[in-house]
Amino acid sequence: MVTRFFLRFLVAALGLWAATRIVPGIGIDSPSDLALATLLLGVANAVVKPVVILLSLPFLILTLGLFYFVVNAAMFGLVAWLLDGFRVHGFVPALLGSLVVSLVSWLGSAFVKDKD
């Protein structure tokens, strides 16, 4: 269980690092800031995101789920707002960064299977 958590953490950190390399407007100062940003993004996605999704349910229905991308970008921006060593300059970098992190996490989840 600890190994799966650690592997998922590494995959998420890899996605965040890739976002800083691919998307202009996203920056991380140090490896410790990368680790902290990864942890904060996980906490934001686990705690804050469900509340935001519930509150924005009418927009999600109206846009046929496309507003979910805005919620992901908002979680990305929230982490940047909370952590000084992680910078996101605007909505478009937050949106693209969240897409990169999601894509890398999705690809990584193919290698880190849960035991059911």
C-alpha positions as CSV (number, residue, x, y, z in Angstrom):
1,M,0.0,0.0,0.0
2,V,2.8,2.4,0.9
3,T,4.6,1.4,-2.3
4,R,1.5,2.2,-4.5
5,F,1.1,5.6,-2.8
6,F,4.8,6.4,-3.3
7,L,4.6,5.3,-7.0
8,R,1.4,7.4,-7.5
9,F,3.2,10.3,-5.9
10,L,6.2,9.9,-8.2
11,V,3.9,9.8,-11.2
12,A,2.1,12.9,-10.2
13,A,5.4,14.7,-9.5
14,L,6.6,13.6,-12.9
15,G,3.5,15.1,-14.5
16,L,4.0,18.3,-12.6
17,W,7.6,18.5,-13.6
18,A,6.7,17.8,-17.2
19,A,4.1,20.6,-17.1
20,T,6.8,23.0,-15.9
21,R,9.0,22.0,-18.9
22,I,6.3,21.9,-21.6
23,V,3.9,24.8,-20.7
24,P,5.3,28.3,-20.7
25,G,4.1,30.3,-17.7
26,I,4.5,27.5,-15.1
27,G,7.6,27.4,-12.9
28,I,8.9,25.6,-9.9
29,D,11.9,26.8,-7.9
30,S,13.3,23.6,-6.3
31,P,12.7,19.9,-6.0
32,S,11.3,20.4,-2.5
33,D,8.8,22.8,-4.0
34,L,7.9,20.2,-6.6
35,A,7.3,17.6,-3.9
36,L,5.2,20.1,-1.8
37,A,3.2,21.2,-4.9
38,T,2.5,17.5,-5.7
39,L,1.2,16.9,-2.2
40,L,-0.9,20.1,-2.1
41,L,-2.3,19.2,-5.5
42,G,-3.3,15.8,-4.2
43,V,-4.9,17.3,-1.1
44,A,-6.7,19.9,-3.2
45,N,-8.0,17.3,-5.6
46,A,-9.2,15.1,-2.7
47,V,-10.7,17.7,-0.4
48,V,-11.5,20.9,-2.3
49,K,-12.4,19.6,-5.7
50,P,-15.4,17.5,-4.7
51,V,-16.9,20.6,-3.0
52,V,-16.3,22.8,-6.1
53,I,-17.7,20.1,-8.4
54,L,-20.9,19.9,-6.3
55,L,-21.3,23.7,-6.2
56,S,-20.7,24.0,-10.0
57,L,-22.9,21.1,-11.0
58,P,-25.3,23.3,-13.0
59,F,-22.3,24.6,-15.1
60,L,-21.0,21.1,-15.5
61,I,-24.4,19.9,-16.8
62,L,-24.9,23.0,-19.0
63,T,-21.5,22.7,-20.6
64,L,-21.7,18.9,-20.9
65,G,-18.8,18.4,-18.6
66,L,-16.4,20.9,-20.2
67,F,-16.5,23.0,-17.1
68,Y,-14.6,20.2,-15.4
69,F,-11.4,21.5,-17.2
70,V,-12.0,24.9,-15.5
71,V,-12.3,23.2,-12.1
72,N,-9.0,21.3,-12.8
73,A,-7.3,24.6,-13.8
74,A,-8.7,26.2,-10.6
75,M,-7.1,23.5,-8.4
76,F,-3.8,24.0,-10.2
77,G,-4.1,27.8,-9.6
78,L,-5.0,27.2,-6.0
79,V,-1.9,25.3,-5.4
80,A,0.2,28.0,-7.1
81,W,-1.5,30.6,-4.9
82,L,-0.8,28.6,-1.7
83,L,2.9,27.8,-2.5
84,D,5.4,30.5,-3.2
85,G,7.8,28.3,-5.0
86,F,5.2,27.2,-7.6
87,R,4.1,29.8,-10.2
88,V,1.3,29.8,-12.7
89,H,0.9,32.9,-14.8
90,G,-2.7,32.9,-15.9
91,F,-5.6,30.7,-16.8
92,V,-4.3,29.2,-20.0
93,P,-1.0,27.9,-18.4
94,A,-3.1,26.5,-15.5
95,L,-5.4,24.8,-17.9
96,L,-2.6,23.3,-20.0
97,G,-0.6,22.4,-17.0
98,S,-3.6,20.5,-15.5
99,L,-4.0,18.7,-18.8
100,V,-0.4,17.6,-18.8
101,V,-0.5,16.4,-15.2
102,S,-3.8,14.5,-15.9
103,L,-2.3,12.9,-19.0
104,V,0.9,11.8,-17.3
105,S,-1.1,10.5,-14.3
106,W,-3.5,8.6,-16.6
107,L,-0.6,7.0,-18.4
108,G,1.2,6.3,-15.2
109,S,-1.9,4.7,-13.7
110,A,-1.6,2.0,-16.3
111,F,1.6,0.9,-14.6
112,V,0.5,1.3,-11.0
113,K,-2.5,-1.0,-10.6
114,D,-4.7,-1.2,-7.5
115,K,-5.3,-4.6,-5.9
116,D,-9.0,-5.3,-5.9
